Amino acid sequence: MLHNSIVMVLIIFVVNIIYVSFSTTRMILTLKGYRYIAAFVSMVEIIVYIIGLGLVLDNLNKIQNIIAYAAGYGIGVMVGMKIEEKLALGYITVNVITTGANLDLAKKLRESGYGVTTWDAHGLEGDRIALQVLTPRKYELKLYQAIKTIDPKAFIIAYEPKTIYGGFWVKAVKKGKLNK
């Protein structure tokens, strides 16, 4: 009897981790515009959800099943976020403000395959060089590291653009011409 109870708790826990991971991934796919993949993931998600919820509802008199369901839900959110990090869908735009015009940050980033647009900027403490860089999210950390290596004092802001049109660097990025 105890063995069956432990197995039931583990099954509910694992099923809910899987369900919520699918749910989180589906939500991110939807937000990124991957409609058909998101629709497929949602079909699998709902099947897993019905199985997990059914197991809990059939055994509502056992508090450990409800706790396993809740714990699986929480861990499923974290697992789904990790999956999203590994998928790294979409692009990010990184704005960089550097004080060192002589560092030639833009040139070095371009040599690495990044598209860089620069302009002169004026800050509280003097003239600056501002850069805007577009990169696939999977290269985000590599870009930050390159910037920090060249200019450890650079000010960096990143965001996800919703729509991107035109520009030679979008074509280069889509063709995979970034140096890996």
N, C-alpha and C positions, 0 to 999 in steps of 0.2 A: 504493500500500500504506500509506504513512504517513498519507495523507488519510483512508482508511477507519479506521485506528486512532484518529485524533483524533475522528472522528465517533462511533465506538463509545464512546469515553470520555465524550464530551459527552452522548450519549444515556443512558448508564448513570447519569451524574451527575444529570441533570435528572429522569429517571424516579424516582430514589431521593429526590430533594427532594420531588417530588410525592407519592410513597408515604408518606413519613414525615410530611409536612404533613397528609395525610388521616388518618393514624394518630393523630397528636396531637389533631387536631380531633375525631375520633371518640371518643377517650378523654374529652375534656372534655365533649362532648355527653352521653356516658354518665353521667358523674359529676353533671351538672346535671339529669339526668332526661329528656332528650330522646331517648327510646328509639327511636322510629321513624326519626327523622332519623339517629341514630347507626347504626342497622341499614343504612340506605341508603348512608351514607358508607362503612361497612365493606365493602359489596359492591364499590364503586368501588375502595376501598383495596386489596383482595385481588387485583383484576384487574391494577392497576398493579404490585403487589408481584411477582406471578408473572412479568410481562413483564420487570421489572428483574432479578430473580433468575435468570431463564432466560438473559438476555444474559450475566450474569457467569459462570454455570455452564458455558455453552457456550464460554467463553473464559477459563477458569481459568489457563491457561498464561501469561497476560499480566498482570503485576503492576499495570499502570496501570489496568486495569478494576476490580481489587479496591480500589485506592486511590480511584478515582472513586466506587465504591459506598459506601465508608466516608465520604468527604468529603460526598457527597450526603446521607447519613444524618444527619451532624452539622448541616449547614446546614438540612436538612428539619425538624429539631427546632426550630431558631430561627425558621424560617418559620411552622411550626405555632403556636408561641407568639405570634407577631405576629398571626396570623389570630385566635387566641383573644382577644387584647387588643382587636382591632377589633370582634369580635362582642360582647364585654363582656356575656356572658349572666349572668343572675341578679341578685341583690341583694347589697349589703353593709350591714352595720350598723356605724355609726361611733359610738364612745363618745368624748366630748369632756369634758375637765375644764378649766374656766376659772376664773381667779382674779378676773376682773372682773365682779361682779354688775351693775355699772352699764353694761356694754357691751351688754346686752340681746341677746346672741347668739341665743338661742332665738327671740325675736320676729322678728329679721331673717331667720333661716333659714325660719321659718314663712311669712313674706311672700314668700319665693322658692319656696314650694310644698313644702318638706320637712316631713315629720311629725317633730316633736321632742317628746320626753318629758324633763322635767327633774326633778331632785331635789337637795336639799342634801347636800353631801359634806364630810367633814372630813379634811384632809390633815395632813401633818407640819408644814407651814408655815401652817396656819390653815384657815378655812372656804373652801369652793369651791362652785361650781355644776357639777353633772354633767349631761350631755345624752346622749341616745341618739337617733340619727338613722338612718332606713332610707332607702336610695336605690338605684335601679337602678345597676349597675356602670358603665353608660355615662356617668353623671353623677358618678362618684367623684372625679375630679380637679377638677371644677368645685366640688364641695362642699368639698374641702380648701382650695381657693383662697379661697372665700368665708369659711371659718372663719379662715384665716390673715390675711385682710384685716381682719376685725373684731377678732380677738385673736391677734396674732402669737406670744404666749406660750402659747397653748392646748396642752394635752397631748391627742394624738389616737391612738386605737387603733381599727383596723378589722378586721373579720372577716366571713366569709361565713356567714350563717345557713343551716342545712340545711332547716328547715321554718318557714314563716310562716303563722299563722292569725289572722284577725280584725283588728280595728283599722280606724279610718276611713282612715288614711294608706295602708294596703295597697291599699284600693279606689281612692284618689286616684292613687296611683302607677301602678296597672295601667291606669287610664283616661288616663294621660299628662298629669296636671294639674300636673306640675312646670314651673315657669317655665324656659324654655330659654334 
